[in-house]
Amino acid sequence: MGHAGAAAAAVRYLRSVPGPGPAEALPRPQLRCVRENERAPLDQAEFRRVLGNFATGVTVVTAPPTEGAPSPAGFACQSFSSLSLDPPLVCFMVGRTSTTWPRIAHAGAFCVNVLGAGQGDLCRAFAVSGADKFAGVAHDAAPVSGAPRLAGAVAWIDCTIHAVHTGGDHLIVVGRVTALGADGPDEPLLFHRGRFGRPAAH
């Protein structure tokens, strides 16, 4: 079974699980470019510090309610990117132990909300686990998936799950874009060196 077949099987399995629940970490891939004893020692704190110099946008990925989960799901996500123009694809990365990811996979669709510069508190609310993240949050339904579109977001991208790939301790989720829009009046929220910011004035 190839990568596409394995990813499709993983999504089918997650959709078949009745209701949300903790996601067990998948086994790490056995195929490696180098052997473990050939790897250069790398301190994880230093890895975070250096990579933190790359400024990113900030999104909230949401999913619609499903039969087993009557409330919508969502989590804060920095690792979002456009991927392909033809077909229109985007991707995001999510930890294998995420408790939100099984609910997104079960729904089979999601909406990426690109947060505005004034939505740092909203991002923090969606970064916690176990709380009612949508309490008091204004939103409507994305036109195709029905996933929450958050009020005040500078852009939104409605998607169906196209493929899922393994990437170390994360999953790489590829979405096929079904609808999108950019109606927010604000500048985007940025994350750099562990802090929120906004684009500098030119």
C-alpha positions as CSV (number, residue, x, y, z in Angstrom):
1,M,0.0,0.0,0.0
2,G,1.4,3.4,-1.0
3,H,1.4,6.6,1.0
4,A,-1.9,7.8,-0.5
5,G,-3.5,4.4,0.2
6,A,-2.2,4.4,3.8
7,A,-3.4,8.0,4.4
8,A,-6.8,7.2,3.0
9,A,-7.1,4.1,5.2
10,A,-6.1,6.2,8.2
11,V,-8.8,8.8,7.5
12,R,-11.4,6.0,6.9
13,Y,-10.5,4.5,10.3
14,L,-10.7,7.7,12.2
15,R,-14.1,8.5,10.6
16,S,-15.3,5.1,11.7
17,V,-14.4,5.7,15.4
18,P,-17.6,6.5,17.2
19,G,-17.3,10.0,18.6
20,P,-14.2,12.0,19.7
21,G,-11.6,10.5,21.9
22,P,-7.9,10.8,22.7
23,A,-5.7,10.1,19.7
24,E,-3.0,7.5,20.2
25,A,0.3,8.3,18.6
26,L,0.9,6.4,15.4
27,P,4.1,4.3,15.1
28,R,7.0,6.2,13.8
29,P,7.9,5.4,10.1
30,Q,10.7,2.8,9.8
31,L,12.2,4.2,6.6
32,R,15.0,6.7,7.3
33,C,17.5,8.6,5.2
34,V,20.2,8.0,7.8
35,R,20.6,5.6,10.7
36,E,20.0,6.7,14.3
37,N,23.7,6.5,15.1
38,E,24.6,8.7,12.1
39,R,22.4,11.6,13.3
40,A,24.2,14.7,14.5
41,P,23.3,15.5,18.1
42,L,20.6,18.2,18.2
43,D,19.3,20.0,21.3
44,Q,15.5,20.4,21.0
45,A,15.6,23.7,22.9
46,E,18.1,25.0,20.4
47,F,16.0,23.7,17.5
48,R,13.0,25.7,18.8
49,R,15.1,28.8,19.4
50,V,16.5,28.9,15.9
51,L,13.3,27.9,14.1
52,G,11.5,30.6,16.1
53,N,13.2,33.2,14.0
54,F,10.9,32.3,11.2
55,A,7.9,34.5,11.5
56,T,4.6,32.8,10.7
57,G,1.0,33.7,10.4
58,V,-1.5,32.3,12.9
59,T,-4.6,30.3,12.1
60,V,-7.4,28.4,13.8
61,V,-8.4,25.2,12.1
62,T,-12.1,24.3,12.7
63,A,-14.3,21.3,11.9
64,P,-18.1,21.0,11.9
65,P,-20.1,19.0,14.4
66,T,-20.5,15.3,13.5
67,E,-22.9,12.6,14.7
68,G,-20.6,11.5,17.5
69,A,-19.5,15.1,18.4
70,P,-22.4,17.6,18.5
71,S,-20.1,20.6,19.0
72,P,-17.6,21.9,16.5
73,A,-13.8,21.3,17.0
74,G,-10.9,23.7,16.6
75,F,-7.3,24.3,17.5
76,A,-4.7,27.1,17.0
77,C,-2.2,26.3,14.3
78,Q,0.9,28.1,13.0
79,S,2.0,25.4,10.6
80,F,-0.3,26.2,7.7
81,S,0.7,26.8,4.1
82,S,-0.5,26.9,0.6
83,L,0.6,23.8,-1.3
84,S,-0.7,23.7,-4.9
85,L,-2.6,25.9,-7.4
86,D,-3.8,23.1,-9.7
87,P,-5.5,21.4,-7.9
88,P,-6.0,24.0,-5.2
89,L,-4.4,22.4,-2.1
90,V,-3.3,23.7,1.3
91,C,-1.7,21.9,4.2
92,F,-1.3,22.1,8.0
93,M,0.6,20.1,10.6
94,V,-0.9,18.7,13.8
95,G,0.7,16.7,16.6
96,R,0.0,13.0,16.5
97,T,-1.3,13.1,20.1
98,S,-3.8,15.9,19.4
99,T,-7.2,15.3,20.8
100,T,-8.8,17.6,18.2
101,W,-7.4,16.0,15.1
102,P,-9.6,12.8,15.4
103,R,-12.6,15.0,15.3
104,I,-11.4,16.8,12.2
105,A,-10.6,13.5,10.5
106,H,-14.0,12.2,11.5
107,A,-15.7,15.2,9.9
108,G,-13.6,14.8,6.7
109,A,-13.5,18.6,6.3
110,F,-12.1,21.7,7.9
111,C,-11.9,25.5,7.6
112,V,-8.7,27.4,8.1
113,N,-9.3,30.8,9.7
114,V,-6.4,33.3,9.2
115,L,-6.4,35.4,12.4
116,G,-6.2,39.2,12.4
117,A,-3.7,41.2,14.3
118,G,-6.1,41.9,17.2
119,Q,-7.1,38.3,17.7
120,G,-4.2,37.1,19.9
121,D,-6.5,36.3,22.8
122,L,-8.7,34.3,20.5
123,C,-5.6,32.3,19.4
124,R,-4.7,31.6,23.1
125,A,-8.2,30.4,23.8
126,F,-8.0,27.8,20.9
127,A,-4.5,26.7,22.1
128,V,-5.8,25.2,25.3
129,S,-7.1,21.7,25.7
130,G,-10.4,20.6,27.3
131,A,-12.2,23.9,27.4
132,D,-15.3,25.0,25.4
133,K,-13.3,26.9,22.8
134,F,-16.3,28.3,21.0
135,A,-18.0,29.8,24.1
136,G,-18.7,33.5,23.3
137,V,-16.9,33.3,20.0
138,A,-18.9,34.8,17.1
139,H,-18.9,32.6,14.0
140,D,-21.0,31.3,11.1
141,A,-20.8,28.2,8.9
142,A,-18.4,27.9,6.0
143,P,-20.4,27.4,2.8
144,V,-19.3,23.9,1.9
145,S,-18.0,22.1,5.0
146,G,-20.2,23.9,7.6
147,A,-17.1,24.3,9.8
148,P,-17.0,27.5,11.9
149,R,-15.8,30.7,10.2
150,L,-14.6,32.9,13.0
151,A,-15.7,36.5,13.0
152,G,-12.9,39.0,12.4
153,A,-10.6,36.5,10.6
154,V,-8.8,38.2,7.7
155,A,-9.3,35.2,5.5
156,W,-10.9,31.7,5.5
157,I,-10.3,28.6,3.5
158,D,-12.9,25.8,3.4
159,C,-11.5,22.4,2.6
160,T,-12.1,18.7,2.4
161,I,-9.3,16.3,3.6
162,H,-7.3,15.2,0.5
163,A,-4.5,13.2,2.1
164,V,-2.7,12.7,5.4
165,H,1.1,11.9,5.6
166,T,3.3,11.2,8.6
167,G,6.1,13.6,9.6
168,G,7.9,12.6,12.7
169,D,5.8,13.4,15.7
170,H,3.3,15.3,13.6
171,L,0.8,14.5,10.8
172,I,0.8,16.5,7.5
173,V,-2.8,17.1,6.6
174,V,-3.5,18.1,3.0
175,G,-6.8,19.8,2.2
176,R,-8.5,20.4,-1.1
177,V,-9.9,23.9,-1.2
178,T,-13.7,24.1,-1.9
179,A,-14.3,27.7,-1.1
180,L,-12.4,30.7,0.3
181,G,-12.6,34.4,1.0
182,A,-10.7,37.3,2.4
183,D,-13.0,39.8,3.9
184,G,-11.4,40.8,7.2
185,P,-10.5,44.5,7.7
186,D,-7.5,43.9,9.9
187,E,-3.8,43.0,9.2
188,P,-2.8,39.4,9.9
189,L,-1.6,38.2,13.3
190,L,2.1,37.1,13.3
191,F,4.1,34.8,15.6
192,H,7.8,35.4,16.0
193,R,10.2,34.3,18.7
194,G,7.4,33.1,21.0
195,R,5.4,36.3,20.7
196,F,2.5,37.7,18.8
197,G,3.0,40.7,16.5
198,R,1.8,42.5,13.5
199,P,3.4,43.5,10.2
200,A,5.7,46.5,10.6
201,A,4.6,49.8,8.9
202,H,6.5,50.5,5.7
